Amino acid sequence: MPNNAATAAARLSTAPMMDWTDRHCRFFHRQLTRKALLYTEMVVADAAIHGDRARLLGFDASEHPVALQLGGSEPEKLAEAARIGAGFGYDEINLNVGCPSDRVQSGAFGACLMREPDLVARCVDAMKRAVDVPVTVKCRIGVDEQEPREVLPAFATAMFDTGADALWVHARKAWLQGLSPKENREVPPLDYPLVHALKRDWPHRFIGINGGIATLDAAREHLAVMDGVMLGRVAYHEPSVLAGVDALLADPQAVSPNPAIMQPDFAAVIDAMAAYADRHIASGGRLAHVSRHMIGLFHGLPGARRWRRMLSEEAVKPGADGRLLRAAAAEALEAIGVHADAA
């Protein structure tokens, strides 16, 4: 993988998550970590080519380093979509070969492409020829009745032989029939040892791991073996975990991050998000577009329930703006025993 900002950041990244990791979510996450690589939700190649590009692909400059995930299975279209994404300034283009939803399968892409490594290789080759930024792939260990110990090494070989700059592996199978996307994130057993073994077989290629990694301590353990760790649901539902990412990346061998740096600077985060929300509202948006991603900010703290209720009930009302975020945060911080003006 080329030596650039995205490479360093990829040591720890947030996962691409449909309907969640939009531009507002990524701006919020960037207030919590300066070093993690942030991924967009998947954008279908046809949408990138023919859709509202500003809405689908636009992002705030502060989000860097940020990667665009594309979905598709037609090399020419993916090459064009990658070219468009690179033109918007994304630091990396990623191909989705892991999503198991019916909607994705109906488009003949996502996890079902695990059955067609040659086609995926042609897609990666076309994308590589179209852009100068890294082109990476996110996959599963297999689908349905495939044997992961046979499928995953062969798939990795096809990807690296065609020039993929990195492979991110969700350490679960995907069952394309019989399980919902949510169940596919929880029911198939995790096989971390298989992914670790793949990395040992490819010592000079970037291979990252994803799936069920719920703490920074667990991330640290994987980083002792893997090139990168991708945090998914925990980064969304408990975003304060991201406040410890920069310290972890600075010293991966540390036994545990200092508790004092595990807690975000809540006042700074709220100030940034309130100002951002007001800019979004001034351009025709609504507070709820931004605040829905912030529900978990105070997860596990005494003020969490009050914070969640205010954002869930009040942020959707007409006229709600950044002042609501400041007021809700002041109440949450008071419950913790911290005054907002002293946070």
JOGISUL-V429324 format. One record per residue. N is the residue number from 1. NEAR is the number of other ideal C-beta (glycine too) atoms within 8 Angstrom. Layout:
BEGIN
n:near
N:NEAR
N:NEAR
END
This chain:
BEGIN
n:near
1:10
2:6
3:4
4:8
5:8
6:13
7:11
8:8
9:13
10:15
11:10
12:16
13:15
14:14
15:11
16:13
17:10
18:8
19:5
20:9
21:13
22:10
23:10
24:11
25:11
26:16
27:13
28:14
29:14
30:12
31:10
32:12
33:10
34:4
35:9
36:13
37:14
38:14
39:14
40:16
41:12
42:12
43:15
44:10
45:14
46:10
47:9
48:15
49:10
50:4
51:9
52:5
53:10
54:6
55:7
56:10
57:13
58:8
59:11
60:9
61:6
62:6
63:11
64:8
65:10
66:13
67:17
68:14
69:14
70:18
71:14
72:14
73:11
74:8
75:10
76:7
77:11
78:16
79:12
80:12
81:15
82:14
83:10
84:12
85:15
86:13
87:6
88:11
89:8
90:13
91:14
92:15
93:16
94:15
95:17
96:14
97:13
98:11
99:11
100:15
101:9
102:5
103:6
104:15
105:12
106:6
107:11
108:7
109:11
110:14
111:15
112:12
113:13
114:15
115:6
116:9
117:11
118:7
119:9
120:16
121:12
122:10
123:14
124:15
125:11
126:12
127:16
128:11
129:6
130:10
131:11
132:3
133:10
134:13
135:16
136:16
137:14
138:15
139:14
140:14
141:14
142:12
143:13
144:9
145:3
146:11
147:7
148:11
149:7
150:8
151:12
152:15
153:10
154:9
155:12
156:14
157:8
158:12
159:14
160:11
161:7
162:11
163:9
164:12
165:10
166:15
167:15
168:15
169:15
170:11
171:13
172:14
173:11
174:15
175:13
176:9
177:5
178:3
179:10
180:5
181:8
182:6
183:9
184:13
185:9
186:5
187:6
188:9
189:4
190:8
191:10
192:9
193:6
194:12
195:15
196:11
197:8
198:13
199:12
200:8
201:8
202:10
203:6
204:3
205:10
206:12
207:16
208:15
209:16
210:13
211:10
212:6
213:14
214:6
215:8
216:11
217:7
218:9
219:13
220:11
221:8
222:12
223:13
224:6
225:8
226:12
227:9
228:15
229:14
230:13
231:13
232:13
233:8
234:11
235:13
236:13
237:8
238:10
239:15
240:14
241:13
242:13
243:11
244:11
245:14
246:10
247:12
248:15
249:10
250:5
251:6
252:9
253:3
254:9
255:2
256:5
257:10
258:7
259:6
260:5
261:9
262:12
263:8
264:10
265:6
266:14
267:11
268:9
269:13
270:12
271:9
272:9
273:15
274:12
275:9
276:13
277:14
278:10
279:8
280:13
281:12
282:6
283:6
284:4
285:8
286:8
287:16
288:9
289:9
290:14
291:13
292:9
293:12
294:12
295:10
296:10
297:11
298:13
299:10
300:6
301:9
302:5
303:13
304:11
305:6
306:11
307:15
308:10
309:8
310:13
311:15
312:9
313:8
314:10
315:13
316:9
317:7
318:3
319:4
320:11
321:9
322:13
323:7
324:14
325:15
326:12
327:9
328:13
329:13
330:9
331:12
332:15
333:14
334:11
335:10
336:10
337:4
338:9
339:7
340:12
341:5
342:5
343:9
END
